Amino acid sequence: MASTMVALGLTIAAAGFAGRYVLQTMKHMEPQVKQAIRSLPKCAFTSGYYRGGFEPKMTKREAALILGVSPTANKGKIRDAHRRIMLLNHPDKDCIYRNTYEDLLM
């Protein structure tokens, strides 16, 4: 029983020292981590969709930014981009019963 308590005490002490070492090491690495995060490209943290403010009346440039296409894109690219965004934001995107509902109602 006593040897178990000694082993348990040594294990807790070792875990404490290891945790202290990790915290001290992380404190010294903080500037390096911050610099690494700053050096990452901006698109790594955003999805690539336009998140800016909107004008009272939508302009062609703003519509192109929202769709993620060039303002001079052809109708096919605009249609594909619109379809992609609509599919991503559709309320039934994750619905597993979609076909069941259609089967029951038709």
Buried (B, 14 or more C-beta within 10 A) or exposed (E): EEEEEEEEEEEEEEEEEEEEEEEEEEEEEEEEEEEEEEEEEEEEEEEEEBEEEEEEEEEEEBBBBBBBBEEEBEEEBBEEBBEEBEEEEEEEEEEEEEEEEEEEEE
